[in-house]
Amino acid sequence: RDLHSFPTRRSSDLYITGEDELLDALEKAVVWEGWEDECGDEEKNYCKSEFSFRQIVPMSESLLISNGTYAELSRLLVKDPNRELVRWCNYPWAKKKNLQTAADLLVHFGYTDLEAAWVLGRQQLDNLENYGHATAIDWRLKNWGTKWDAYFIQKERRPGRLTYHFQTAWSPPLPVVAQLGRAFPSLAFELLYFERGCAFQGELKLAEGVTVGHVEQEYHGDRGG
């Protein structure tokens, strides 16, 4: 993914204060290192993140499935909700070619390995049962508040204070910060986030593991977006 050209970046500053021993523990706990596999992409890069949501609210690797036509039709191949299939088959191009089943549609789009599609569809249905969502993006939006992990991360450390500056896609990671607060209730957290494209900013504060303040308002600065 081209993060530099992404049109809706949320710019965030996370300030964490408290005893240095606890800050040390948090600083180590949020580091992730490994092979980056973004929703089943064929190209993988070994990377290290100083602040990774996957360390705070872990996600099962079985959810690493890209949203899209192939994923949706694979689900329909295994479990055929008539309403969804009818929507596909009622498109004029589908009627013209007499496409009546999920298998017909998959082959039409060039996905001829129906056995592999069945496996993917079964995996998504298992994900729905086990995690409440079929794919990574849907799960992340619910559990992270944003579709991707943090990126463009900068870290600052001084006695009694740890700061992370980072960006996210579309929206701020409110559930992630809330989970950090629960995991480290003796630390205080303040998240500031900015989005010039949609003209809003916000502030989330946590203390003793609970939210003590959250406000959003208009923003017309140059951060985010």
N, C-alpha and C positions, 0 to 999 in steps of 0.2 A: 504494500500500500504506500502511496506517496503522501507522507505526512506533511511535507512542506507545502503542498498545494491544497490540502484539505480545507474546505471553505468555512467550516463551522467549528473552530477550535475554542474550547473553554480554557482560559488561563487561570490557574489556581495557585494560591500560596497557603501552605499548611504550617502553622506555628504550633509547636509542641513544647510545653514547659513543665519542669518538675525536677526531681532528683536525677543527678547524672547517671547513677547506676541503672535506673529504669530507662533513661534515654538510650543508654548503651544497649540494653536488651532489645528495645524497640528497633533501634537502628540496624541491628543484626537480623531481627526477625522479618523485616520487610524486604530483604535482598533476595532476588531470584536470579539464578544462573542456569542456563541450559539451552537446548535447541528450540528455537522459536518455530512453532507450527501453527500458523494463523488459519484456523478453520480448514485444515486439510490441504493447504497450499503445498505444491510439490517442492518448491524451493524452501529450504530451511537454513537459518543462520544461527550460529552459536552466539549468544549474547548474554549480557549481565545487566540487570536493572537494579539500581539503588533503592527503588521504591516501586514494588510491584503489587498490584491488587490481588494477584493470584496467591500471594503469600498471606494475605489478610482474610480474604473470603475465597477459599480454594474452589476450583471448578474441576469437575471430572473431565478427563481427556476424551471421553466418549461423546461429549458435546461439541467437539471440534469439527463441525460440519457447516459448510457454507450455505447460507440461505440462497434460495433461487429456484428456478424452474426444475432442475434435476432433483433437488431435495424434495420439493413439494410433490412432484409426480411419483417419486419413489415411495413416499408415504401412501399415496393413493393406490399404488400397485399392491401394497400389502393390505391396507384397510381402505375400502372404497366408500367414503361418505358420499352418498349419491348427489347431494347438493353441490359439493365441490367439483365433482367430476362433470356434472351437468354444466356448470359454469364454463369449464374448459371446452367441452364439446359443443357448446352453443356459439362459440366464436365463428364468424363467417368462414374463415379459412379452414377451421376444423370440420365444419359442415360440408364444405366443398370437397374435402378429401375423405369424408365419411369416417372420421376418427371418432371411435366410440368407447375406447377403453384407455386406461392409463398406459398399458403396453403400446397401444397405437400411438399415443402422444409421445412417449419416450423415443420410440423409433423415428417418429417424424422429426424430432429435434436432434437426431443423430446418436442417441444413447441406446445402442443396440445390445449391450450386455445386460440383459434383463435379470440375470442371476445376481450380478453386482448391485443392480438397482434394488432388488428385493432385499439384499443384505443391508443396504443403507436405509431402506424404509423401515425394516425391522429394528434397526439400531435407534432410529428416531422415535419410534413408538415406545421402545424400552426407556429411552430418555424421558419421554413424557410421563411415563409411569413412575420412574425413579426420582426425577428431578423437577418435574412440572413443566419442562420446556424441551423442545425437540433439538434445538441447535444452540450454539454458543452465544450468538448475538442476543437471542431472546432471553436466555438465562442471565447474561451479563446486564442487560437493561434492567432486569428486575433486581438482581443481587449486587450489582456494582453501581447502578445508576447511569452507566455509560457503556457504549458498545465495545470499546477497546481498553487495553491497559494504559497506564500513564506513560507519557513519552515527553521528550525534551526536558528531562529531569535535571534539576540543579539542587544540590544539598549544601546547607550551611550548618555549622555546629559551633557552639560556644557554651561556656559553663551555664548549665540550667536551661538551655534552649536548643532545640533542633528544628530546622526549617527545611521544608521541601517546596521548591517551585516546579510546577509541571503543567502539562496541558492534557486535555482529554477531548474526545470526540462528542459533539452534540450537547453534553450535559455534565454537570459536576458529579463527582463520586460520593454523594451523600451517604449511601449505605455503607461504603467502605470506611469512611471516617467514623461513622457511628460504631462500627464493629471494632475499630482501633480503640475507641473510647471505652468500650466494654472490656476489651482485652487488657487495657492498661488504665484502670479506674483511678489510679493515684496521679496520673498525668492530666494536664489541662490541654485542650485542643481548640484551635481557632482556624477555621477554613474560610478564606476569602476567595471568591471566584468572580470572573468578569467575562462578558460576552458582548462585544460591540455590535456584531451582526444582528442580534435580536434585541440589543439595547437593554440588557439587564445585568445586575450584579447581585451578589448575595454574601451573607456572612452566617456561618454555622459555628456555634460554641458548644463544647462539651466539658463537663466537670464531674468527677466521681462516677464516670461511666454513663451519664445520661445527658441528653440535650438540655441546655439551659438557655438557649437562644437561637433563633433562626429567622432571618429577615431577608427579603429580596426587594429590590427597587430598580428604578430606571437607571441606565448607565449610558453615557455618551462619550466615553473616553476612547483610547486607542488600543486597549488590551483585548485579547481574544478575537474571535471572528476570523 
